[in-house]
Amino acid sequence: MPSRPHPISDEDTAFWKDIRGQFYLRDDTTYLQGGTVGPSARPTIEHTIDLLRGLEEDPLHLGTDGLLGPALDETRKKLADFVNAPPEQIALVLNTTMASNIPAQGLTWERGTEILMSDQEYPAIKNLWQFVADRDGLTIRWVSLPVPPEKPEDLVEAYEGGITNKTSVVIFSHVYFTTGLATPIKALTELAHSHGAIAFIDGAHAVGMMPLDLKDVGCDFYISSTHKWLLAPKGTGFLYLDAKYQDRMRPVVIGHNIWPTGHASRYDVAGTRDVTHFAGLGKAIDFQNEIGWDTKIRPYCLGLSKYLKEQALERIRGSRLTIPLDPSMSGFITSFTIEGINLGKVCQILWEDYKIEVTANSANDTQFFRVSTHFYDSYDDVDRFIDSVNEVIKTREEVRKDS
Ligand SMILES: Cc1ncc(COP(=O)(O)O)c(C=O)c1O
């Protein structure tokens, strides 16, 4: 029996408990860190290991030209269907970091042009563009994002304020890694295009969390790591590119891919490599599709996040949300601050003493919890997190900022 009334039926609770049993996650651990790296389900890992074993039995015949070559094509197709894009516009790469380098380092930039991005982009993305800007004589202009904004238009306005007639790339996240804020990517893409700039979207946190229709969005580039919310094996990600860039970029690593092919696979990881984990990515997509990503997973996760927001506000003294309640601006990440409390220290105690994995981030001089809840988490897990935070604040003097 749940300790508190939960807004789902006993039958649904049992359904999700059964799904949780299909992960390797330990029973004594509450995993609220899927935003950093997601756990892969057993069918995904078992499929990957079976292929790996097969590969080692006959490396030459089962390698990239054998069984695993078609598996790569199949995965590209499944991923393309999942994000509604043509497969020939999807490059399979190791992660968002690698994906971001392909256009940033592969295109030629005119000296003096401007790159516009927010102060909440991921540090590796900021570093990359700073590196390119220093090398090629570009200027980076920064947009400061409100924490939290009141409405999606606030974000479009903030970006619009930073655009000049020299802006050549507008960079924004689909879901911010800081607070979990979800952005109006189509409106931001249209804004960039109306000023003749490239729309470059960091979707590291969005694939598997937000509905995504890349044909409809119409952006130039979309990058993601599928080892986060899509729960694929680690070291899998993709770059989506508009068809006009198909052959315009220099691959970052040159090998057989030196010649234009009219296909984004030119930008895949180059050379001989183990592709079994990409076959695992295909299986991870099947796993979520079989449960029902839009019919079951997303509604369940939105419910969990709504409950967490409500419980945090109701039961934790001094708490304040750093993400809007409006579901058009949030997904499966919940973030909130607690007045006077060092949340980094609370996270450390939660892991060491309670086996709860959660993290704290900051933006605009505010520190907040970033809580990632996915479909392997339960309403009981949310209660356990809230109860434990309250207990730590009550019993551990050292988490008070004035202690
Ligand atoms: C918004 C965002 N962009 C990019 C990255 C980099 O992802 P990866 O380390 O998988 O390359 C992350 C990782 O957490 C992220 O949160």
The ligand as a MOL file (V3000), in Angstrom:
LIG
                    3D

  0  0  0     0  0            999 V3000
M  V30 BEGIN CTAB
M  V30 COUNTS 16 16 0 0 0
M  V30 BEGIN ATOM
M  V30 1 C 22.4530 19.9990 -22.6460 0
M  V30 2 C 23.6200 19.0630 -22.8210 0
M  V30 3 N 24.3490 19.1630 -23.9300 0
M  V30 4 C 25.3910 18.3490 -24.1580 0
M  V30 5 C 25.7630 17.3910 -23.2340 0
M  V30 6 C 26.9360 16.5060 -23.5200 0
M  V30 7 O 26.4900 15.1890 -23.6540 0
M  V30 8 P 27.5500 14.0130 -23.8490 0
M  V30 9 O 28.4330 14.0230 -22.6460 0
M  V30 10 O 26.7190 12.7760 -23.9490 0
M  V30 11 O 28.3050 14.3100 -25.0690 0
M  V30 12 C 25.0400 17.2520 -22.0540 0
M  V30 13 C 25.4210 16.2550 -21.0390 0
M  V30 14 O 24.9130 16.1780 -19.9470 0
M  V30 15 C 23.9410 18.1220 -21.8400 0
M  V30 16 O 23.2180 18.0490 -20.7190 0
M  V30 END ATOM
M  V30 BEGIN BOND
M  V30 1 1 1 2
M  V30 2 1 2 3
M  V30 3 2 2 15
M  V30 4 2 3 4
M  V30 5 1 4 5
M  V30 6 1 5 6
M  V30 7 2 5 12
M  V30 8 1 6 7
M  V30 9 1 7 8
M  V30 10 2 8 9
M  V30 11 1 8 10
M  V30 12 1 8 11
M  V30 13 1 12 13
M  V30 14 1 12 15
M  V30 15 2 13 14
M  V30 16 1 15 16
M  V30 END BOND
M  V30 END CTAB
M  END
